[in-house]
């Protein structure tokens, strides 16, 4: 059973800079580490492509389809398969079929980021705690770059 969660944060930077901080390898690893230790992304951010999100610590991950992509504004991931062994093997389908989206809108140099996601019920509490911490880190990283 999936739970739908929504988080938002205001960042004092243009949406292009927020987008870059979200998905650039180095900064992604930094903020996403607050969600899952050692998390990194494998693949090319392009509509129709698959990306892998993998923890370098335990090798667990999820393979996701980039279902919709508007550069600097919106991305929708549909989680296709849960993996282990750094993406080599499939595991129980806890995340499969779930969606996750990132929407960015900018007014007067302030970008509002809204993240919507479906998470397995047993992980809801963890995400309620960790995801706001990750967004706070994202905000720090983005505003530092300014």
C-alpha positions as CSV (number, residue, x, y, z in Angstrom):
1,X,0.0,0.0,0.0
2,X,1.5,3.3,-1.1
3,X,1.2,6.6,0.9
4,X,1.2,9.9,-1.0
5,X,3.4,12.5,0.5
6,X,4.0,16.1,-0.5
7,X,6.8,18.4,0.5
8,X,7.7,22.0,-0.5
9,X,10.4,24.5,0.1
10,X,11.2,28.1,-1.0
11,X,14.7,28.6,-2.3
12,X,16.2,32.1,-2.9
13,X,17.6,31.3,-6.4
14,X,16.4,31.0,-10.0
15,X,14.7,27.7,-11.0
16,X,17.6,26.9,-13.3
17,X,20.0,26.9,-10.4
18,X,17.7,24.9,-8.2
19,X,17.3,22.3,-11.0
20,X,21.0,22.1,-11.5
21,X,21.5,21.5,-7.7
22,X,18.8,18.8,-7.7
23,X,20.3,16.8,-10.5
24,X,24.0,17.5,-10.8
25,X,25.8,14.4,-9.7
26,X,27.9,16.0,-6.9
27,X,25.1,18.1,-5.4
28,X,22.5,15.3,-5.8
29,X,24.8,13.0,-3.8
30,X,25.1,15.6,-1.1
31,X,21.4,16.4,-0.5
32,X,20.1,12.9,-1.3
33,X,22.4,11.4,1.3
34,X,20.0,12.8,3.9
35,X,17.3,10.4,2.5
36,X,19.4,7.3,1.9
37,X,23.1,7.1,2.8
38,X,25.3,7.0,-0.3
39,X,22.5,7.6,-2.7
40,X,23.5,8.3,-6.3
41,X,21.9,8.4,-9.7
42,X,22.9,6.4,-12.8
43,X,21.7,7.3,-16.3
44,X,20.9,10.4,-18.4
45,X,18.1,12.8,-17.4
46,X,16.0,12.6,-20.6
47,X,12.3,12.0,-21.1
48,X,11.7,8.3,-21.9
49,X,15.0,7.2,-20.3
50,X,15.4,5.0,-17.3
51,X,17.4,6.2,-14.3
52,X,18.7,4.1,-11.4
53,X,18.8,5.5,-7.9
54,X,21.2,3.4,-5.9
55,X,22.7,3.4,-2.4
56,X,26.4,2.9,-2.6
57,X,26.3,1.8,1.0
58,X,23.9,-1.2,0.8
59,X,23.5,-1.6,-3.0
60,X,19.7,-1.3,-2.8
61,X,18.0,0.8,-5.5
62,X,15.1,1.5,-7.7
63,X,14.9,1.8,-11.5
64,X,12.6,4.6,-12.7
65,X,11.3,5.8,-16.0
66,X,11.4,9.5,-16.7
67,X,7.8,9.7,-17.8
68,X,7.7,13.5,-18.3
69,X,10.4,16.1,-18.3
70,X,10.3,19.9,-18.8
71,X,13.8,21.2,-18.2
72,X,14.1,23.4,-15.1
73,X,10.4,23.0,-14.4
74,X,9.1,19.5,-13.9
75,X,10.0,15.9,-13.9
76,X,7.9,12.8,-13.2
77,X,9.5,9.5,-12.4
78,X,7.6,6.2,-12.5
79,X,9.3,3.6,-10.4
80,X,9.6,0.4,-12.4
81,X,11.7,-2.1,-10.4
82,X,13.4,-2.4,-7.0
83,X,16.9,-3.7,-7.3
84,X,19.8,-5.0,-5.2
85,X,23.5,-5.6,-6.0
86,X,23.7,-2.0,-7.3
87,X,21.0,-2.5,-9.9
88,X,22.1,-6.0,-11.0
89,X,19.2,-8.0,-9.5
90,X,15.5,-7.3,-8.8
91,X,14.0,-7.6,-5.3
92,X,10.5,-7.3,-3.8
93,X,8.4,-4.7,-5.6
94,X,8.0,-2.3,-2.8
95,X,8.3,0.9,-4.9
96,X,7.2,-0.5,-8.3
97,X,4.5,1.5,-9.9
98,X,4.9,4.4,-7.5
99,X,5.4,7.9,-8.9
100,X,7.6,10.8,-7.8
101,X,7.5,14.4,-9.2
102,X,9.5,17.6,-8.8
103,X,7.8,20.9,-9.8
104,X,9.7,24.2,-9.8
105,X,8.0,27.6,-10.1
106,X,9.9,30.9,-9.8
107,X,8.5,34.3,-8.8
108,X,10.9,37.3,-8.3
109,X,14.0,35.1,-8.0
110,X,12.4,32.8,-5.4
111,X,11.8,29.2,-6.5
112,X,9.2,27.1,-4.9
113,X,10.0,23.4,-5.2
114,X,7.1,20.9,-4.7
115,X,7.9,17.2,-4.4
116,X,5.1,14.7,-4.5
117,X,5.8,11.0,-4.0
118,X,4.2,7.7,-3.3
119,X,6.1,5.7,-0.7
120,X,5.6,2.3,0.8
121,X,3.5,2.7,3.9
122,X,6.2,1.2,6.2
123,X,8.6,3.9,5.0
124,X,6.3,6.9,5.4
125,X,7.6,7.9,8.8
126,X,11.2,7.8,7.6
127,X,10.4,10.0,4.7
128,X,8.5,12.5,6.8
129,X,11.6,12.9,8.9
130,X,14.4,12.6,6.3
131,X,12.9,14.3,3.2
132,X,12.5,17.8,4.8
133,X,16.1,17.5,6.0
134,X,17.2,16.7,2.4
135,X,15.3,19.7,1.1
136,X,16.9,21.9,3.7
137,X,20.3,20.7,2.5
138,X,19.3,21.3,-1.1
139,X,18.3,24.9,-0.2
140,X,21.7,25.5,1.5
141,X,23.6,24.1,-1.4
142,X,21.6,26.1,-4.0
143,X,21.8,29.4,-2.0
144,X,25.5,28.9,-1.3
145,X,26.1,28.7,-5.1
146,X,24.5,32.1,-5.5
